[in-house]
Amino acid sequence: MASRFAKVWKGGELRATKETLPNLFVRRCQATPERVAVIRRANHRWETLTFRKYGEEVGELARGLLSLGFALGESLLLMSQTRYEWNLVDFAGLSCGGIVVPAFPTLLPKTVLHQALDSNATMAIVEDDEQLAKLLEVRDRLPSLRAVVTIDPTGQEDGERVLRLDDVRHAGRDRPELDEELRSRIGAVRPDDCASIVYTSGTTGLPRGVVLTHWNLIAATAGALQVLPIQEDSVSFAVLPLAHVYQRVVNIGTVMRGAATAYSTPRTMAQDFLEVRPTLMAGVPRLYERIYDRILEEVKEKGRTAQRAFDWARGVAIEAARAKSSRGQLPLGLRLKWALADRLVYRRIRAGLGGRMELFFSGASALREDLACFFNGIGTTLLEGYGLTECAAPSNANPMGRVRPGTVGPPIPGIEETLAEDGEILMRGPGVFPGYHNLPQATAEAFTDDGWFRTGDFGAFDADGYLRFLGRKKELLKLSTAKFVRPMPIEERLKESPLIEDAVVLGDDRSYAAALVQPHYETLLRGLREAGVHIADEAIRWGTNILGERVIDEISPDVLEQPQVRDLIQGEIDRLNAELEPHERIRRFFLVPRRFTIRDEDLTPTLKVKRETVLRKYAREIEALYSPVSR
């Protein structure tokens, strides 16, 4: 049937067998039993597990779950940090014909209650004391929940109400007679059955349960693998939350390819890079921003000569990335400069990443173009992509050798995309979900009459089908002058300043645009002290960031209101305003004195700003930006 849209971009033919995740896993373990599947820390040292061992442990745990009465089609709530046991539980639950419901370990008890009730979870597997406490707080309101299992010992296991994961797995090891039942369960699962209910991160409202089938997850992963070079000898560095479908699909991809997954954490990743020496990593923009900031800090510590060399090399990297994107190769003069920069700077950066890192993926939110160019220009490859939970994460990706920084690439195989009249991205394909759990009205509203999924995102395609992500439709600002402002591109440009860590552009129903600006506190403090400005110790509260580094969590508003500080930030805003349309220009700003964090619910678990939360928190300050006095 002909499309009613003027242009439909197709990602090509999907080459994949329509099957289930348990079947895929069993076939992989049988095909390459001696290949390394898992690299993990155990007892303060690294150990490896082969696919044979991985398969045995999944089978043992699955039989253990069966012995607890886990029935076909029941839901299992899984709440843990990224670790091997997360995937162990995932494949075991799916092998029983169950539905795995991932929950971020940062969730509050009320959100855990919502997800467990909505999914009708009969079993919950949690990581440790902290997660167990959340669940026990709401357990009396979960009538369907029959069993709670902890991954780490908590001291609260009683053999009845709270069990240990190792005990459940060992019980399954002692029940070989359940093998036939397990094989029957695996055979009973169909590709279009629900594999998982994944709750959206809720940047613009209450999280909704996204139903993902086995075929959704396999099709999305297979399509991505047709353009992303994960090979048998790859070592994937898993550091993002597995509760987000993005990292989960990458881990499914390593099983498809027979590659290894090394499990790390943001706090230990710097040392783990050196010890594991991975070849690829999936990340989010804020994680790459922190890695880049760490590189800058290390350069500053080496003195002015090193700083000048880095600044020059950074410029060469960005120039090289842009030249390669536009021309396909570097002109001779730039090749010579790049070779010198590589010898002086880039090799050391790559060595700090383990020395074998070939490929970074970036997704979940928009990546600053300068960061994309930097990582693509230092001898590594950073491929930015796009996707949503509703399409099992990947729908677009920059292909190897044809990277265009600032875009998220063309659709992956199996995906078709077009734009609605207002510029909203519409898509369809086998990775696209069938609907929201228990929300028929929301499901109906999510699709057009002819089956296109409304992503809720704005975008634009270039002549070759590369998509540029332009922000969430719900975040579009309409000024009282009837002009529209897309906040995301402006926020990303503001964050290119070394003085600005985060920004939230304002202006809905107002006469002009304004912004909440979170300064880069450490850079600001260093600059003030170098200028001879005294900052009292009590004006600063220190904490740690996602990498475990010591950072400023909060700074006195009195410091931020100093004329020198406001002048510095105003200068950065003025430079950006010169490039914007008059109605887009930032007229007023408020300097946020407290870092946006997951803990304070300013950020989602994937480190995206929760606009509605931030706007409520700073409602008084926002009103002041539009009062006659502030003008």
N, C-alpha and C positions, 0 to 999 in steps of 0.2 A: 504493500500500500504506500502510495506517495506521501511524503511528509508535508504538513501544512507550513513548515518553516522554510525560509529561503535557503538556509545553509545548515546542513547536518555534518558534523565532523565524526568520522568513524575511526576507531583505533585498530582496525584490522581484524582478521579472523582469530578467534580464540582456539588454541590447540590444547584441549584438556578433556579428560574422561569424566563424565558425570558420575561421581561416586560419593562415598561418605568419608569423613575424617578417620574413623576407626579403621576402615579398609585401607586407606592410604597409609596410615601408620604401620599396620601389620605388614603390608607389602614392602615398605621401606626396611623394616627390621629384618625381613627375610632376604631381601636383595643384597644388602651390604651390612651383614651382622657385625663385622669386625672394624668397621669404620668408626671413628670417634664421633659421638653424637653430642656429648655434653662435657663442658669444662666448668668446674665449679670449685669454690673454696669449701674445704671440709677440714676441721681441726687445724685451722690457720695455715693450710697448704693447699695447693691446687691439685685436683684429681680429675681424671677423665673417666667417662662411661661410654662404652660402645653402644651401638644400636641394639645389639643382642641384650646387653644388660638393661638398657632403657626399656626395651620391650618386655623383659621379664618382670621388671618392677611395676610397669603399668598393669600387666596381667595380674600380679599379686594384689595390687591395690584394688583393681576392679573386682576381683573375687571377694576381697574384704568388704567392699561396698555392697555387693550382692548378699553377703552373709548378714549385713545389717538391715536387709529388706529394701534396699534402694530399687525402686521399680521402674519399668520402662516408661519413659515420658515424664518422670518426676524431675524436679528442679533442685540443683545443688548450688548454694551460695558459696562463692570462693573469695576470701578477703585476705590478701597477702601482698607483700612487696614482691618485686621481680626476683625470682629464684627458681632453681630446678624443680622444686616441689610443686610450684604453680602449674607448670606444664605436665608434671606427673599426674596431678589431680585432674587437670583438664582432659587429658587423653583417657584416663581411667573412667571418669564420669561419662564421657561420650561413648566409650566402649560398652558401658552398661545400658546404652540407649537413653541416657539422661540428658538434661538440658543444663548447661553450665552458665551460671549467672555471676559474672565478675563484679566485684565491688572494690572501689579504691580504698586502700587502708587509711586514707586521710578523712574518710567520711565521718560525719557526726552520727550518734546513735539514732536520731530521728530519721536520717536518710537511709541508714541500714534497715530500719524498720520498714520504711516505704518500699524498698527494693525487695526485701524478703516477703512482705505481704503481697505485693503486686505480682511477684513471680510464683507465689505459693510454694516457697522452698520447703522441702521436707528434711533437708540435711544442710549443715553449714560447716565449712572447713575454714578455719582462721589461723593466722600465723602465730600469734603470741599472746601474752597477758593483756596488752593494750587492746588488741582486736577482740579478744574474748570478753573483756569487760564491757565493751560496747554491745556485744550480742546478748550477754547475760542481763544487761540493763533492760532490754526490750523483749526478752524471751517469753515472758508471761503473756505477751500480746501476739505471739506467733503460734497459734494452735496446731498448725500443720507441721511444725518443726519437731522431728523425732530424735535427731542426733546432732551433736556438736563435736567436732574433731579439731584438735590443735596440732599445728605442724611442729612447733617448738614446745618443749616441756614447760608447763606453767605452774605445776604444783597443785592445780585444781582438778586434775583428772580423777574421776571416781569410778571409772569402769562402766558407768551407766549413763549419766547425764552428759559427761564430758569425757571424750576418748582422745588418745594420742594417735597421730597418723601412722607412726611406725608400728603401733600395736595392731591397727586395722590392717596394714599391709602384711604383717607377719601372720595374722589370722587368715588372710587370703592365701598365703603361702602354704598353710596347713590344710587348705580345702581344695585339693586338685580335682575332687569330684564335681566342682562347680565349673570346670573347664567347658563342659558341653553346654551348660546354661549360658556361659559368657559368649561362646561361639554363636549360639542361637540369638543372643541379644544383638551382637554385631551384625548378623545377617538380617535381623528384623528392621534395622535402621535404613531409611530411604534418603536419597540425596535431598529431597525437598522437605524433609522433616526439620523441625527447629533444632538447631545445635546449641544456640546461645541466645540469651536475652541480655543485651548490652545497653546500659543506661547512659544517655547522652550527658555531656559534661555540664550542661545547664548554664552557658554564658548569658543566655537571654531569658531564662525562665526555669521552671521545674523540670528536672530530668525525666525523660520518657524512655520506656523500655523498647529498644529496637530489636525486633525478631530477626535473627540471622540463621539461615538454613545451612546445612552442610555444603550444599552446592554454592551458595553465596560466598562462603569463605574460601572454598577451593577455586572457584572461578576467578575471584578477585586476586588471589595469590598467584594462580597460573598466568593470568594476564600480565601481572607485574613482572613475573619471572621471564616473560618473553622479551622484555626490554631492559631488565636489570641483571647485571652479570653476577649472580650468585652461582658458584660452581662447587663441585665436590670438595675441593681443597680450601674453600672459604672458611674463615672463622668469624662468625657474626658476634658482635659485642652487644649483649642485651642489657640495656640500662634504663629504658623507659618503663613505665608501669604496664604490666601485662593486662591490667584491667581495661586498658585502652586497646581497641581492636588493631591499631597501627602496629604496635610491637608484637602482638599476637600473630598477625598475618606474616610478619617477617620470620617469626619462629616456625610457623607452618611451612614457610618457604624453605627453610634450612632442612626440614624433614623431607620435603619434596625432592630437594637436590641431593640429599645425603651429606650435607655439610654439618659443621660443628657450631654449637651455640655456647658462648662463654658468658656466664652470668656475673654482672657487676652491679655497683650502685653509684649514684652521682658522687657520693662522698669519697669513694675509694678508686674512682675511675682513673685518676692521674697515675697512681702507682700500678693499677691493673693493666693499663695500656702497656707499660714497660714489661710486665711479667707475662702477660698473655700474648701480646703482639698480634692483635686482631687484624683482619683485612677489611672489615666493613662494619658500619654502625648506623642504626636508625636514631635520629634525634629530633628535637623540636627547636624552633628558632631560639628560644631563651637559653637552651643548653649550649648552642653554638655561640651565643653572645657571651656566656660565662667562660667558655673555653678561650674565646678571643680575648676577653678581659684578663684572664690568667696569663696569656702570652704577653699582653701589654705590661702587666705588673712585673713579670720576670725581666722584660727588657729594661724597664725603668730602674730596676735594682742594679743593672750592669753599668749604669752611668750614661753620660751624654753622648759619647761616641757610639755606643751600641744603639741608643735611641735614634740618632741621626741615620745610622745604617738601616735600622728597621723601618723608619718612616719612608726612606727612599725605596726600600725593597717592597714595602706595602704598595706604594704607588705603581711600581713595576708589575706586581702581581695583578692588580686591578686592571691595568692597561692591557696586560697579556690575556686575561680572561675575556675582556671585551673584544679584543682583536680576534681571538680564536673563535668567539661566538659569531662575529660578523663576517670574517674573512675565511675562517677555517684553518688558518695558519698564522704564524707570527712573521712579520717582516724581519729582514736580517738584523737591523739595528736593535730591535726589541729582543730578538733571540740572544744576542750578545749580552745585553743588559740582564736578561733573565738568567743566563748561565752564571753571571757574576753574583747576582742576588741569591741564586741557589746555593752557591759555594759559601757565601757569607751568612745567610739567614735561613733559607727554606729548609735546608738539610737538617738543621738543628731543631726546627719546629717538627718536622716529620719524625725525627728520632724521639722526641718527647711524646709522640703519639704511638710509639712502639716500633716504628721503622718499616712496618709492612702495610699501613693503612692505605688502601686504594680508593675506598668509596665511602662517602657519607650520604645518607638520605636525610632529607628534611621535610617534615610534614606537620599537620595539625593546625598550623597557622602560617601567616605570611612571613617570609624570611627577608630581611633587609638585603637589598641588591648589593650593597658594598660588601657585606659579609659573604654572600654567594660568590662574588668575584674574588675575594681574598682567598677563600679555601680552594676555589678552582684554579687560582693562579700560583699556588705554592707547590704544585706537583702532586696534589691529591684531587679527587673529583667529588664535588658536592652536587647531588642531583635533587632539585626541589620538586616536590610532587604535591598533589591535591587529592582530597577525598573526604568523606564523612563517614561516621559510624553507619549511616543508612546504606552505604555502598561497600561495606566491609573494608573501609579505609581507602585503598588505592583506586583512583579512577583516572588520574593523569600522572605522568612522570616525564621528566626530561630524559631523553635517551642518551646513552653513552656516546661520546664523540660529537654530539650535536646539542650541547647544553646552551640554553639561552637564559642567562641570569635575569631575574626579574619576572620570569614566567614559571608556570608549573608544568609546562610541557603539553604535548598532545594527549588525547585519550589513549589509555592502554588497550590492547586487544580485547575485544568483547564489549567495549563500552562505546556508546554513541552519545554525542552531546550537541546541544544547540542552545540558542538564546531566545528567551521570551521577548516580547516587545519592549519590556522595561529593562532588559539586560540581565534578567535572572538566568542563571545556569540551569538547564534542564538536562537530565540524563536518563538513559535506560540501558539495560544489559543484565546478564546473569548474576552479576555481583550485587545488584540493587535489591534491597530487602522487600519482603511482601507486605510489611505493615508494622504499626506500633502495637505493643501488647496491651490488650484490654482497652484500646482507644480507637474504636471504629470511625468516629467522626474525624479525629486527627489523621487517621490513615487516608480517608477519602479526600481530605483537603491537601494531602501531601502529593497527590498525583493529578495530572491533567486527565481530561476525559479519554484521551487516546493513549494513556499509559506512561507519560513522561513524569519522572520524579522531579518535584520542585525542590531544588537544593536550599533555597533561601539565601543564596550567595549571588553577588554580582560578579560578572566577568566580561572579558573581551577577548576575542580570538584574533591572532594576526593572520597574514595571508597563508601561512603554512599550517594553521591549526593549533599553534601553541597558545595556551590559555593564560591570560593574566588575571589573577584573582584580585578583586577590587573591594572585598569586604562583605560583611553580612547585610542582608536586605533590611533586617530589623534595626540595624544600627544607623541606617541612612538618616541624616539630619535634615529637616526642612526648616529653614529660617522663617521668621515672620514676614520676611520680604518675598517669600515664595521661592527663594533660591534653595538648591539642594547642595549639601556638603557630604562627601564620603569621608568619614573620619579615618579609616584604616590607612590609606596611603599617606595622609598627613602625619599620623602618629608614627609610622615607620620612618618617615624622613626626619622627624624630630629625634628619634632614637639613634640616628646616625651620628649625632653630636656626642662627643666624649663626656659632655657634662650632663646628659639626659639619659636616664635609665628606662623610664617609662612615661607614657603620656596618654591621656584620655581627652579627646577633642569633644567639645560641647557646642550646643547651639540650637537644639530642637525647640521650635516655637519662640526663639529669641531673635533679636535683630542683628546679631553678629556672632561669629565663632569665638570661643574662648577655650582654655585648656587647663586641666589638672596636670601638673608636671611633677614627676618624681625625679629629683636630680640624682646624678651618680654621686652619692654622698662622699665616697672616699676620694674621688678626683676633686670634688669641690673643697673638701677639707684640706687636702694637700695644697691646692692652689692658694687658699686663704692663708695657711701657715707660711707658705713660701713668700707671700706678700707681707708678712709681718703682722697679720691679724690674729689676736689672741682668741682662742676658743677654749673655754673652760671644759675640763673633763666631764663635769656633771651635765653638760649640754648634749652629751652623746651617750647613747645606749648601744652596746655592741651585741652582736649575735653571730649566727653562721648562715651561709647561703646553701643552695642545693648541692654545691660541691664540697661542703664542709669547711669552707674558708671563713675566716673571721671578717665580718663586714659590719657596717653600721646599720642597725635595725631602725633606729629612730634618732632624730636630731631636733634640737630645740627650735620652735618656730621663730624665736628671736634671732637665731643665727641666719635663718633663711630670709628674714625680712631686712637684713643689712643691705644697704644700697649697693655694695660691691657685688653681692650675690645676685640681686635682681638685675643689675646691669649686665652681668655675664650671661644669664639666661635670656634676657631681652635681646642681647646681641645674636644669640643662636636663633631665636625666633624671627628676628628681623631678616636674617640671611635666608631663612626658608620662605618668609612672607614675600620676598622679592620674586620668588618663582611661582607663586600661587595667584589664582584669579582673585580679584578684589574681595568677593564675598566669602572666599575660603580662608582669608588671612586671620591669624590669631590676634585678637585685639586686647585680650586680657588673659592673665594666667595666675593660678594659685600654686605655690610650691608645697607639695605634700610632705609633711614631716615624718611620715612613717612608711617604711618599705611595704610594698604590696607582697603579701604572702598567701600561701595555701592555708596556713594556720588561722589567719584572720579572715579567711573566705573571700579575699580579694582576687585570688587566682584559682583557676580550675586545677585539677590534678595534672593536666598537661600544660600548666603554666600560662594559660591565656587569661587575660584580665576579664573578670566578671563585671561587666559594665553596670548592670543594675545595682549590684551590691555596692560598688564604689560610688555611684551617684547618690545612693541613699546615705552612705556614710559621710559624704562631704556636701550634703544638701545645703547647709548653712553657708559654707564657703562659696558654693556655686551661686547662690542667690546674691552674695556680696559682689561677685564678678559682674553682675548685671544691675547693680544698684547705681543710682546717680552719683553717689560719693566716689565709687571706684572708677568712674569715667573721667 
